Amino acid sequence: MEEELLAGVPCSSRAVESVIRVSTAGGLYGFCAGPHNARKLGLTGVSQASYVAKSIGRIGFQCGIVSGIFTVTNCGLQRYRGECFGGRSCGWSSCCYSD
């Protein structure tokens, strides 16, 4: 069902949507893991808050970049393969064999 909805959506829109979703998830992970790591390093007060903020930004950015690269690569491969046979949605196995 999701493949049918994404069939007419441009690659750039899919990439931006993916980056936003996964960056948010990465930021939430940084928000949860940051205080734990800061305490392990012995940080308190303002230095701990600074460490947590940097952790949120760093992890969110890294996750977003990886997600964007994956989505653009996946979209490019689908375009290169020609959207399978007759416009059907395709998985890896159905693109290798014709009916």
Phi, psi and chi 1 to 4 in degrees:
 res  aa     phi    psi   chi1   chi2   chi3   chi4
   1 MET       -  -43.7  168.3  120.9 -178.1      -
   2 GLU   -65.7  -33.6 -171.5  172.7  -27.4      -
   3 GLU   -62.1  -38.5  -71.1  -70.9  -30.4      -
   4 GLU   -66.0  -38.4  -66.2  171.6    3.5      -
   5 LEU   -70.1  -34.9  -67.0  174.5      -      -
   6 LEU   -84.7   -3.6  -67.0  176.2      -      -
   7 ALA   -63.1  -37.0      -      -      -      -
   8 GLY  -100.3    4.6      -      -      -      -
   9 VAL   -88.8  133.0  178.8      -      -      -
  10 PRO   -65.1  154.2   -8.1   13.7      -      -
  11 CYS   -59.2  -38.4  -73.1      -      -      -
  12 SER   -64.3  -38.7   58.5      -      -      -
  13 SER   -67.2  -40.8  -64.8      -      -      -
  14 ARG   -63.8  -39.2  -70.5  172.5   60.1 -175.7
  15 ALA   -67.4  -44.3      -      -      -      -
  16 VAL   -63.0  -44.0  168.3      -      -      -
  17 GLU   -62.0  -41.6 -173.2  -96.5  -19.6      -
  18 SER   -65.2  -43.7  172.7      -      -      -
  19 VAL   -61.7  -43.6  166.8      -      -      -
  20 ILE   -63.4  -46.8  -69.7  171.3      -      -
  21 ARG   -63.1  -49.2  -77.9 -174.8 -173.2 -145.0
  22 VAL   -76.1  -30.7  178.6      -      -      -
  23 SER   -63.9  -39.5  -68.5      -      -      -
  24 THR   -63.3  -43.9  -57.9      -      -      -
  25 ALA   -63.3  -41.7      -      -      -      -
  26 GLY   -65.0  -39.2      -      -      -      -
  27 GLY   -63.3  -40.0      -      -      -      -
  28 LEU   -65.2  -38.0  -70.8  173.3      -      -
  29 TYR   -64.0  -43.4  176.2   78.2      -      -
  30 GLY   -62.4  -35.1      -      -      -      -
  31 PHE   -66.3  -32.8 -176.1   71.9      -      -
  32 CYS   -84.2  -40.2  -65.8      -      -      -
  33 ALA   -83.5  -26.9      -      -      -      -
  34 GLY   -57.5  -51.2      -      -      -      -
  35 PRO   -62.0  -37.0  -23.5   32.5      -      -
  36 HIS   -63.2  -47.6  173.8   71.9      -      -
  37 ASN   -66.2  -36.3  -66.8  -22.6      -      -
  38 ALA   -65.2  -40.8      -      -      -      -
  39 ARG   -65.6  -37.9  -80.6 -168.4  -59.0  -88.3
  40 LYS   -62.8  -31.3  -77.8  175.1   47.0  177.0
  41 LEU   -84.0   -6.5  -65.9  172.8      -      -
  42 GLY    83.1   20.3      -      -      -      -
  43 LEU   -84.7  145.8  -58.7  174.8      -      -
  44 THR  -142.3  160.8   57.5      -      -      -
  45 GLY    65.5 -132.3      -      -      -      -
  46 VAL   -65.9  -37.0  175.1      -      -      -
  47 SER   -65.4  -35.2   60.6      -      -      -
  48 GLN   -69.0  -42.4 -178.7 -179.6    6.5      -
  49 ALA   -63.6  -40.0      -      -      -      -
  50 SER   -64.1  -41.6  174.6      -      -      -
  51 TYR   -63.4  -42.6 -177.3   85.8      -      -
  52 VAL   -64.4  -43.1  170.7      -      -      -
  53 ALA   -63.0  -42.7      -      -      -      -
  54 LYS   -65.7  -36.9  -71.5  177.3 -174.7  176.9
  55 SER   -65.0  -41.9  152.3      -      -      -
  56 ILE   -61.5  -48.3  -68.4  168.6      -      -
  57 GLY   -64.8  -44.5      -      -      -      -
  58 ARG   -65.6  -49.5 -175.5 -178.1   67.5 -114.1
  59 ILE   -68.4  -41.1  -64.3  172.3      -      -
  60 GLY   -61.5  -43.0      -      -      -      -
  61 PHE   -64.8  -45.3 -179.6   76.0      -      -
  62 GLN   -62.3  -44.2  -70.7  172.3  -11.2      -
  63 CYS   -64.1  -41.0  -70.1      -      -      -
  64 GLY   -64.2  -42.1      -      -      -      -
  65 ILE   -63.5  -45.9  -71.1  -65.5      -      -
  66 VAL   -61.9  -42.8  169.4      -      -      -
  67 SER   -63.4  -43.1  171.8      -      -      -
  68 GLY   -64.0  -42.9      -      -      -      -
  69 ILE   -63.2  -43.5  -69.5  170.1      -      -
  70 PHE   -62.1  -45.8  174.1   78.7      -      -
  71 THR   -65.5  -43.3  -56.6      -      -      -
  72 VAL   -65.9  -40.3  167.3      -      -      -
  73 THR   -64.3  -44.4  -57.1      -      -      -
  74 ASN   -62.1  -43.3 -173.7   14.7      -      -
  75 CYS   -65.4  -41.5 -171.5      -      -      -
  76 GLY   -63.7  -39.2      -      -      -      -
  77 LEU   -65.4  -40.4  -74.4  172.7      -      -
  78 GLN   -63.7  -40.1  -75.1 -179.4  -10.7      -
  79 ARG   -66.3  -40.7 -173.5 -178.4  -52.7  152.0
  80 TYR   -64.2  -39.2  175.8   73.8      -      -
  81 ARG   -74.2  -11.4  -67.2 -172.8  -47.8 -157.7
  82 GLY    81.3   28.3      -      -      -      -
  83 GLU    55.2   36.5  -64.9  -67.3  -37.3      -
  84 CYS    66.4 -145.5 -102.1      -      -      -
  85 PHE  -106.7  117.0  -51.6  103.9      -      -
  86 GLY    70.3   22.6      -      -      -      -
  87 GLY    80.4    7.3      -      -      -      -
  88 ARG   -68.2  154.1  -68.6 -174.2  -63.4  165.4
  89 SER   -73.1  147.8   62.9      -      -      -
  90 CYS  -137.9  147.9   60.1      -      -      -
  91 GLY  -104.2 -175.9      -      -      -      -
  92 TRP   -63.2  -40.3  -72.2  103.1      -      -
  93 SER   -76.3  -36.8   62.3      -      -      -
  94 SER   -73.1  -19.1   64.9      -      -      -
  95 CYS   -80.0  -18.3  -76.2      -      -      -
  96 CYS   -85.4  -19.9  -62.4      -      -      -
  97 TYR  -126.5  137.7  -54.0  104.4      -      -
  98 SER   -98.6  158.1   61.0      -      -      -
  99 ASP   -78.5      -  -68.6  -25.0      -      -
